[in-house]
Every structure is written in C-alpha cells, then in structure tokens.
Amino acid sequence: MSTACKIYHHNLQEISIMKKINILIILIALVLLGCGKDKVKPSEDYLLSTRSIESINNIKAAYEGKKRAVLKRDLSPALAENILDNISFRKVKLTLTTRMVNIKESSVIVNVNWQGSWWVEKDNVLENRGAANLVLDKETMQLIQIEGDNPFSIPISRTY
C-alpha cells in the first residue's frame, strides 16, 4: 500500500472518530437542555381525583379499624349513623378497586368494584362483592352518598 493510501485511510478514521465525538457532544447538550425545564404541574382534575381516592381509602381504613371518630368526620351524618350502627364485626377485610372518577359541579363520583370478608363470629366469615358509586362532596371530600352495592355493610348471609 502506498504512503498516500495510508495517509488517506488514516484521515478517514480520524474523520469518523470526530463525527462520533461531535454527535455525542450534540446528544449530551440536547439532554442537558431538555432536562432543565420546569416540572409539569398536575391539573386541577388530577389533584381532585387523587384527593377523592385518598379520601375513600381513609374511610375504608377507618371502617376496617372501627375508628368511629374518623367515620363521623368523613361521612355525612346519615351515612355515618347507618354505618356506625352496623359495626358489629370482629374483623373485616375490604378491597376497593377504582374504575373511574367523575367530577361534577359540586361532587366527585368514584366508581369502584369491591370485595370483602367480614368475620362476625368465631369461625363465621361472610363474603360479598359488588360495584358502587361513592359520591363525595367536592369541597369537603366527605362521603355523602353510596349508589349501588354498599361496601360498608355486613352481608346478611350471601357468600361467594
């Protein structure tokens, strides 16, 4: 191979390396410039949906733990009276699965599927499942209505 061919081949390798380095520098610059922007703020609807789901989960935990004060605070008076009058179980395990949150003018409706097990006597376990719309007041996040199957009610004797 002639000297001129060797020099030409060596120059091609240097150009190829330089191109790779330039592309790498451009990519690093793009990443650094792209990451410096402000974080995206969540929308009002997202925040309201998140608050409503948290409220439902707090009510569920209070029901499972028989925390009467929390239930009185987080439920409308009529619902609180109904639910508190029927806390006669030894233990309960509820699973709520949120399907959809619908935001209305003055309320937030959380659509859930649920299943539960209630231990009412020593070895007597009642099980039930259903679907419900849990209606919360938009301002207070207080549960004001349950449409459909009430997850906070001991089943009479229905088991699945």
Buried (B, 14 or more C-beta within 10 A) or exposed (E): EEEEEEEEEEEEEEEEEEEEEEEEEEEEEEEEEEEEEEEEEEEEEEEBBEBBBEBBEBBBEBBBEBBEEBBBBBBBEEBBEBBBEEBEBEEBEBEBEBEEBEEEEEBBBBBBBBBBBBBBEEEEBBEBBBBBBBBBBBEEBBBBBBEEBBBBBBBEEEEE
